[in-house]
Amino acid sequence: MVIPSLIQHKRDGHALPPGQWRELIREYTAGRVPDYQMSALLMAVVWRGMEPEELAELTDAMIDSGDRLRFDGFAQSRVDKHSTGGVGDKVSLLLAPMVASCGVAVPMMSGRGLGHTGGTLDKLESIAGFRTALSLDETRGQIERLGCAMLGQTPEIAPADKRLYALRDVTGTVESIPLIAASIMSKKLAEDLNGLVLDVKTGSGAFLPESDRALELAQTMIGLGLVRGCPTVALLTAMDRPLGRACGNALEVEEAIEGLRGEGPEDLMEVTYALGVEMLLLVKAARDAPDARARLQRSISSGDALQKFAAVIEAQGGNPAVLEDPSVLPQAAEVEVYRAPRDGVIVQVEPRRIGRAIIELGGGRRTIEDEIDPSVGFVIPAQPGETVRTGEPLASIFARDQTGIEAGIAALREAIVIGEEGRLTPLITHRVTADGVTAPNPRVG
């Protein structure tokens, strides 16, 4: 295998011959292809794309690079959810215990921060002691006991993707439909699921801001799931502003706990319920959308979802006291309120700028080796369309020092735009299945 020739071939817009992606992934996983050559090939894919046959081969090769989570003889239906990434997106922290409380097993396999977006694993690990590195045997055992596990990609599952995921994050090769699709689906198809729900973000803070590209990604992943026996549904949801109020690892955990107590922000809960409805419907755990939503709401009002999250935290070595006392989460050394610099209407709260600012504050990674500070971030109650007066509080900055506060202020000045008019766009715009694209299930309750 001559790697430079493959790079040139893809750079010039050609599909790699059959078998080449499989051999390439095998050699890369074995350490016989260096990162710099793989980076060049990934960049060629970003520019030139992949043919469907290439994508299928890449996805299968990534699955076959490791083992699979197996549930032979396990009768309970299994469903997972994946988000393509956003700012303030802590939905998984609520959704896994909520759906598991409704009698469906949820092996929630998540990732770390990628680019300007946060990662569920980084958020979970802001809970003292929480261990996301579960083996496949540990995961199956916990699913059998609790019906829920919240873990990272194990060394056994798609190790090729784990290496590529980290490489893409630091080489500017994240925003590619085939690379995103292969990365997500190689992990999910290795989980032995009965169904998968995708939260595909669209808007300025998404990896794919344009709705037509988000739709293409959704349809690509649904196709990969369909031919491999995993029914898949996608919702397109807004990421033209942060989801919820909290942005930053520990801050988002605290807000997720509020949501499990029935006190979460309306936009966060609306997206969470919509995805949960799809998860229950996909494995026939509810009669229809109203029944599914009612079950999810009961999981909150009864306290069952919160108790399930407590059980998961304890099982994975975390401190369940966080559910009663959020102050046990990492706390920022410096906190400062950002106030409106003028009268007007909030035109925009730009999520990508917020996500980049969290990295500047130390809450994200610039390189693979970077350690993150889970305490830093923002709480931003301000929403597009709101009228504000000079001096009115718009956000709070959480930083480890005064330099971070100053960087946070500079970021908010750019991100929160005040003008003459503004409005909120719809939170959920499309529901995508193998049969086509429709409006989302109507909100009930």
For each residue, the residues with C-beta under 8 A, 3 or more apart:
1: 6 20 23 24 27
2: 5 6
3: 6 7 24 33 37 41
4: 7 8 37
5: 2 8 9
6: 1 2 3 9 10 16 20 24 41
7: 3 4 10 11 37 40 41 44
8: 4 5 11 12
9: 5 6 12 14 16
10: 6 7 13 14 16 41 44 45 48
11: 7 8 44 47 48
12: 8 9 48
13: 10 48
14: 9 10
15: 50 51 53 54
16: 6 9 10 20 21 24 54
17: 20
18: 53 57
19: 22 23 57
20: 1 6 16 17 23 24
21: 16 24 25 54 57 58 61
22: 19 25 26 57 60 61 64
23: 1 19 20 26 27
24: 1 3 6 16 20 21 27 28 33 41 61
25: 21 22 28 29 58 61 62 65 160
26: 22 23 29 30 61 65
27: 1 23 24 30 32 33
28: 24 25 31 32 33 38 160 163 164
29: 25 26 65 159 160 163
30: 26 27
31: 28
32: 27 28
33: 3 24 27 28 37 38
34: 37 38
35: 38 39 167
36: 39 40
37: 3 4 7 33 34 40 41
38: 28 33 34 35 41 42 164 167
39: 35 36 42 43 167 171 173
40: 7 36 37 43 44
41: 3 6 7 10 24 37 38 44 45
42: 38 39 45 46 164 167 168 171 173 176 179
43: 39 40 46 47 171 172 173
44: 7 10 11 40 41 47 48
45: 10 41 42 48 49 50 173 176 178 179
46: 42 43 172 173 175 176 179
47: 11 43 44
48: 10 11 12 13 44 45
49: 45 176 177 178
50: 15 45 54 55 58 178
51: 15 54 55
52: 55 56 223
53: 15 18 56 57
54: 15 16 21 50 51 57 58 178
55: 50 51 52 58 59 178 181 182 220 224
56: 52 53 59 60 224 227
57: 18 19 21 22 53 54 60 61
58: 21 25 50 54 55 61 62 178 182
59: 55 56 62 63 181 182 185 186 189 224
60: 22 56 57 63 64
61: 21 22 24 25 26 57 58 64 65 160
62: 25 58 59 65 158 160 161 164 182 183 186
63: 59 60 66 68 158 186 189 190
64: 22 60 61
65: 25 26 29 61 62 158 159 160 161
66: 63 155 156 157 158 159 160 190
67: 136 156 157 190
68: 63 136 157 190 191 192
69: 107 136 139 140 157 190 191 192
70: 136 140 192
71: 74 78 140 143 192
72:
73:
74: 71 78 105 140 143 144
75:
76: 103 104 105 147
77: 104 105 194 195 283 284 285
78: 71 74 104 105 106 107 143 191 192 193 194 195 283
79: 99 104 105 106 193 194 195 196 197 279 280 282 283
80: 106 107 108 109 188 191 193 196 197
81: 91 92 95 96 108 196 197 198 199 275 279
82: 184 188 196 197 198 199
83: 86 89 91 92 198 199 201
84: 180 184 198 199 200 201 206 207 208 214 217
85: 89 114 115 117 118 201 206 207
86: 83 89 117 201 205 206 239 242 243 351
87: 116 117 118 205 239 242 243 247 351 352 354 355 358
88: 118 242 243 244 245 246 247 252 268 351 354 380
89: 83 85 86 117 118 199 201 239 243
90: 93 94 118 120 123 243 244 246 252 253 255 256 259 268
91: 81 83 94 95 199 243 268 271 272 275
92: 81 83 95 96 108 110 120 150
93: 90 96 120 123 124 150 252 253 256 309
94: 90 91 97 98 256 259 260 264 268 272 305
95: 81 91 92 98 99 106 108 272 275 276 279
96: 81 92 93 99 100 106 108 148 150 309 312
97: 94 100 101 148 260 299 305 306 308 309 312
98: 94 95 101 102 260 272 276 296 299 300 305 308
99: 79 95 96 102 104 106 276 279 280 296
100: 96 97 103 104 105 106 146 147 148 308
101: 97 98 299 304 305 307 308
102: 98 99 276 280 285 286 295 296 299
103: 76 100 147 285
104: 76 77 78 79 99 100 147 279 280 283 285
105: 74 76 77 78 79 100 143 147 148
106: 78 79 80 95 96 99 100 147 148 149 279
107: 69 78 80 139 143 148 149 151 191 193
108: 80 81 92 95 96 120 148 149 150 151
109: 80 151 152 153 157 187 188 191
110: 92 119 120 121 124 132 150 151 152
111: 114 119 120 121 152 153 165
112: 119 121 122 152 365
113: 117 118 119 122 169 364 365 372
114: 85 111 117 119 165 168 169 174
115: 85 169 174 207 355
116: 87 205 352 355 356 359 364
117: 85 86 87 89 113 114 205 207 355
118: 85 87 88 89 90 113 122 123 247 248 249 252 355 358 363 364
119: 110 111 112 113 114 122 123
120: 90 92 93 108 110 111 123 124 150
121: 110 111 112 124 125 132 152
122: 112 113 118 119 125 126 249 372 374
123: 90 93 118 119 120 126 249 250 252 253 256 374
124: 93 110 120 121 127 130 132 150 253 318
125: 121 122 130 132 249 374
126: 122 123 130 249 250 253 329 330 374 375
127: 124 130 253 313 318 319 322 329
128: 318 319 322 328
129: 317 318 319
130: 124 125 126 127 313 316 317 318 319
131: 134 316 317 318
132: 110 121 124 125 150 151 152 316
133: 151 152 154
134: 131 138 139 142 149 151 152 154 316
135: 138 139 154 156
136: 67 68 69 70 139 140 154 156 157
137: 140 141
138: 134 135 141 142 149
139: 69 107 134 135 136 142 143 149 151 154
140: 69 70 71 74 136 137 143 144
141: 137 138 144 145
142: 134 138 139 145 146 148 149 312 315 316
143: 71 74 78 105 107 139 140 146 147 148 149
144: 74 140 141
145: 141 142 315
146: 100 142 143 149 308 311 312 315
147: 76 100 103 104 105 106 143 308
148: 96 97 100 105 106 107 108 142 143 308 311 312
149: 106 107 108 134 138 139 142 143 146 312 315 316
150: 92 93 96 108 110 120 124 132 312 316
151: 107 108 109 110 132 133 134 139 154 316
152: 109 110 111 112 121 132 133 134
153: 109 111 157 158 161 162 165 187
154: 133 134 135 136 139 151 157
155: 66 159 162
156: 66 67 135 136 159
157: 66 67 68 69 109 136 153 154 187 190 191
158: 62 63 65 66 153 161 162 186 187 190
159: 29 65 66 155 156 162 163
160: 25 28 29 61 62 65 66 163 164 186
161: 62 65 153 158 164 165 182 183 186 187
162: 153 155 158 159 165 166
163: 28 29 159 160 166 167
164: 28 38 42 62 160 161 167 168 179 183
165: 111 114 153 161 162 168 169 183
166: 162 163 169 170 368
167: 35 38 39 42 163 164 170 171 173 368
168: 42 114 164 165 171 173 174 179 183
169: 113 114 115 165 166 174 365 368
170: 166 167 365 366 367 368
171: 39 42 43 167 168
172: 43 46
173: 39 42 43 45 46 167 168 176 179
174: 114 115 168 169 179 180 207
175: 46 180 207 208
176: 42 45 46 49 173 179 180
177: 49 180 181 208 213 216 217 220
178: 45 49 50 54 55 58 181 182 220
179: 42 45 46 164 168 173 174 176 182 183
180: 84 174 175 176 177 183 184 207 208 217
181: 55 59 177 178 184 185 217 220 221 224
182: 55 58 59 62 161 178 179 185 186
183: 62 161 164 165 168 179 180 186 187
184: 82 84 180 181 187 188 198 221
185: 59 181 182 188 189 221 224 225
186: 59 62 63 158 160 161 182 183 189 190
187: 109 153 157 158 161 183 184 190 191
188: 80 82 109 184 185 191 193 196 225 230
189: 59 63 185 186 193 224 225 228 230
190: 63 66 67 68 69 157 158 186 187
191: 68 69 78 80 107 109 157 187 188
192: 68 69 70 71 78
193: 78 79 80 107 188 189 196 230
194: 77 78 79 230 231 282 283
195: 77 78 79 230 231 232 233 279 282 283
196: 79 80 81 82 188 193 225 230 231 232 233 282
197: 79 80 81 82 232 233 234 235 275 278 279 282
198: 81 82 83 84 184 218 221 222 232 233 234 235
199: 81 82 83 84 89 91 234 235 237 271 275
200: 84 208 214 215 217 218 234 235 236 237 432
201: 83 84 85 86 89 205 206 207 208 214 236 237 238 239
202: 206 208 209 210 211 214 236 237 238 239 240 429
203: 206 209 238 239 240 241 351 425
204: 209 239 240 350 351 352
205: 86 87 116 117 201 209 239 240 241 242 350 351 352 354 355
206: 84 85 86 201 202 203 209 214 239
207: 84 85 115 117 174 175 180 201
208: 84 175 177 180 200 201 202 213 214 217
209: 202 203 204 205 206 213
210: 202 213 214
211: 202 214 215 236 429 430
212: 215 216
213: 177 208 209 210 216 217
214: 84 200 201 202 206 208 210 211 217 218 236
215: 200 211 212 218 219 236 430 432 437
216: 177 212 213 219 220
217: 84 177 180 181 200 208 213 214 220 221
218: 198 200 214 215 221 222 234 236 430 432
219: 215 216 222 223 432
220: 55 177 178 181 216 217 223 224
221: 181 184 185 198 217 218 224 225 232 234
222: 198 218 219 225 226 232 233 234 432 433 434
223: 52 219 220 226 227 434
224: 55 56 59 181 185 189 220 221 227 228 232
225: 185 188 189 196 221 222 228 230 231 232
226: 222 223 230 231 232 434
227: 56 223 224
228: 189 224 225
229:
230: 188 189 193 194 195 196 225 226
231: 194 195 196 225 226 282 434
232: 195 196 197 198 221 222 224 225 226 434
233: 195 196 197 198 222 278 282 431 432 433
234: 197 198 199 200 218 221 222 430 431 432 433
235: 197 198 199 200 274 275 278 428 430 431 432 440
236: 200 201 202 211 214 215 218 428 429 430 431 432
237: 199 200 201 202 243 271 274 427 428 429
238: 201 202 203 241 425 426 427 428 429
239: 86 87 89 201 202 203 204 205 206 243 351
240: 202 203 204 205 348 351 425
241: 203 205 238 348 349 350 351 383 384 424
242: 86 87 88 205 245 247 349 351 354 380
243: 86 87 88 89 90 91 237 239 267 268 271
244: 88 90 252 255 264 265 267 268
245: 88 242 255 265 379 380 381
246: 88 90 251 252 254 255 377 378 379
247: 87 88 118 242 251 252 354 355 358 377 378 379 380
248: 118 251 252 358 361 363 374 375 376 377 378 398
249: 118 122 123 125 126 252 253 330 363 372 374 375 377
250: 123 126 253 254 329 330 331 374 375 377
251: 246 247 248 254 255 377 378 379 398
252: 88 90 93 118 123 244 246 247 248 249 255 256 377
253: 90 93 123 124 126 127 249 250 256 257 322 326 329
254: 246 250 251 257 258 326 329
255: 90 244 245 246 251 252 258 259 264 265 268
256: 90 93 94 123 252 253 259 260 264
257: 253 254 260 261 306 309 322 323 326
258: 254 255 261 263 264
259: 90 94 255 256 262 263 264 265 268 269 272 300
260: 94 97 98 256 257 264 300 305 306 309 323
261: 257 258 264 300 306
262: 259 300 301
263: 258 259
264: 94 244 255 256 258 259 260 261 268 269 272
265: 244 245 255 259 268 269
266: 269 270
267: 243 244 270 271 427
268: 88 90 91 94 243 244 255 259 264 265 271 272
269: 259 264 265 266 272 273
270: 266 267 273 274 427 428 443
271: 91 199 237 243 267 268 274 275 427 428
272: 91 94 95 98 259 264 268 269 275 276
273: 269 270 276 277 293 296 297 443
274: 235 237 270 271 277 278 428 440 441 443
275: 81 91 95 197 199 235 271 272 278 279
276: 95 98 99 102 272 273 279 280 292 293 296
277: 273 274 280 281 286 289 292 293 296 441
278: 197 233 235 274 275 281 282 431 441
279: 79 81 95 99 104 106 195 197 275 276 282 283
280: 79 99 102 104 276 277 283 285 286 292 295 296
281: 277 278 284 285 286 288 289 292
282: 79 194 195 196 197 231 233 278 279
283: 77 78 79 104 194 195 279 280
284: 77 281
285: 77 102 103 104 280 281 292 295
286: 102 277 280 281 289 291 292 295
287: 291 292
288: 281 291 292
289: 277 281 286 292 293 441 442 444
290: 293 294 444 445
291: 286 287 288 294 295
292: 276 277 280 281 285 286 287 288 289 295 296
293: 273 276 277 289 290 296 297 443 444 445
294: 290 291 297 298 444 445
295: 102 280 285 286 291 292 298 299
296: 98 99 102 273 276 277 280 292 293 299 300
297: 273 293 294 300 301 445
298: 294 295 301 302 304
299: 97 98 101 102 295 296 302 304 305 308
300: 98 259 260 261 262 296 297 303 305 306
301: 262 297 298
302: 298 299
303: 300 306 307
304: 101 298 299 307 308
305: 94 97 98 101 260 299 300 308 309
306: 97 257 260 261 300 303 309 310 323
307: 101 303 304 310 311
308: 97 98 100 101 146 147 148 299 304 305 311 312
309: 93 96 97 257 260 305 306 312 313 323
310: 306 307 313 314 320 323
311: 146 148 307 308 314 315
312: 96 97 142 146 148 149 150 308 309 315 316
313: 127 130 309 310 316 318 319 320 322 323
314: 310 311 317 318 320
315: 142 145 146 149 311 312
316: 130 131 132 134 142 149 150 151 312 313
317: 129 130 131 314
318: 124 127 128 129 130 131 313 314 322
319: 127 128 129 130 313 322 328
320: 310 313 314 323
321: 324 325 328
322: 127 128 253 257 313 318 319 325 326 328 329
323: 257 260 306 309 310 313 320
324: 321
325: 321 322 328
326: 253 254 257 322 329
327: 331
328: 128 319 321 322 325
329: 126 127 250 253 254 322 326 374 375
330: 126 249 250 373 374 375
331: 250 327 375
332: 335 375 376 377 398 399 400
333: 375 399 400 401
334: 397 398 399 400 401 402 404 405
335: 332 396 397 398 399
336: 396 397 399 405 408 409
337: 393 395 396 397
338: 393 394 395 396 397 408 409 412 416
339: 390 391 392 393 394
340: 343 344 388 389 390 391 392 393 394 418
341: 390 413 418
342: 390 418
343: 340 388 389 390 418
344: 340 387 388 418 419 420
345: 385 386 387 388 418 419 420 421 422
346: 349 382 383 384 385 386 388 394 416 417 418 422
347: 384 417 418 419 420 421 422
348: 240 241 384 415 416 417 422
349: 241 242 346 354 380 382 383 384 415 416 417
350: 204 205 241 353 354 414 415 416 417
351: 86 87 88 203 204 205 239 240 241 242 354 355 415
352: 87 116 204 205 355 356
353: 350 356 357 411 414 415
354: 87 88 205 242 247 349 350 351 357 358 378 380 411 415
355: 87 115 116 117 118 205 247 351 352 358 359 364
356: 116 352 353 359 360 411
357: 353 354 360 361 378 407 408 411 412 415
358: 87 118 247 248 354 355 361 363 364 376 377 378
359: 116 355 356 362 363 364 365 366
360: 356 357 404 407 411
361: 248 357 358 373 376 377 398 399 400 404 407 408
362: 359 372 373 376 400 404
363: 118 248 249 358 359 372 373 374 375 376 377
364: 113 116 118 355 358 359 370 372
365: 112 113 169 170 359 368 370 372
366: 170 359 370
367: 170 370
368: 166 167 169 170 365
369:
370: 364 365 366 367
371:
372: 113 122 249 362 363 364 365
373: 330 361 362 363 376 400
374: 122 123 125 126 248 249 250 329 330 363
375: 126 248 249 250 329 330 331 332 333 363 398 400
376: 248 332 358 361 362 363 373 398 399 400 404
377: 246 247 248 249 250 251 252 332 358 361 363 398
378: 246 247 248 251 354 357 358 395 396 397 398 408 412
379: 245 246 247 251 395 396 398
380: 88 242 245 247 349 354 394 395 396 412 416
381: 245 393 394 395
382: 346 349 386 388 394 395 416
383: 241 346 349 386 424
384: 241 346 347 348 349 422 423 424 425
385: 345 346 422 423 424
386: 345 346 382 383 422
387: 344 345
388: 340 343 344 345 346 382 392 394 418
389: 340 343 392
390: 339 340 341 342 343
391: 339 340
392: 339 340 388 389
393: 337 338 339 340 381 396
394: 338 339 340 346 380 381 382 388 412 416
395: 337 338 378 379 380 381 382 412 416
396: 335 336 337 338 378 379 380 393
397: 334 335 336 337 338 378 404 405 408 409 412
398: 248 251 332 334 335 361 375 376 377 378 379 408
399: 332 333 334 335 336 361 376 402 403 404 405 407 408
400: 332 333 334 361 362 373 375 376 404
401: 333 334 404 405
402: 334 399 405 406
403: 399 406 407
404: 334 360 361 362 376 397 399 400 401 407 408
405: 334 336 397 399 401 402 408 409
406: 402 403 409 410
407: 357 360 361 399 403 404 410 411
408: 336 338 357 361 378 397 398 399 404 405 411 412
409: 336 338 397 405 406 412 413
410: 406 407 413 414
411: 353 354 356 357 360 407 408 414 415
412: 338 357 378 380 394 395 397 408 409 415 416
413: 341 409 410 416
414: 350 353 410 411
415: 348 349 350 351 353 354 357 411 412
416: 338 346 348 349 350 380 382 394 395 412 413
417: 346 347 348 349 350 422
418: 340 341 342 343 344 345 346 347 388
419: 344 345 347 422
420: 344 345 347
421: 345 347
422: 345 346 347 348 384 385 386 417 419
423: 384 385
424: 241 383 384 385
425: 203 238 240 384
426: 238 429
427: 237 238 267 270 271
428: 235 236 237 238 270 271 274 431 440
429: 202 211 236 237 238 426 440
430: 211 215 218 234 235 236 437 438 439 440
431: 233 234 235 236 278 428 437 438 439 440 441
432: 200 215 218 219 222 233 234 235 236 436 437
433: 222 233 234 436 438
434: 222 223 226 231 232
435:
436: 432 433
437: 215 430 431 432
438: 430 431 433
439: 430 431 442
440: 235 274 428 429 430 431
441: 274 277 278 289 431 444
442: 289 439
443: 270 273 274 293
444: 289 290 293 294 441
445: 290 293 294 297
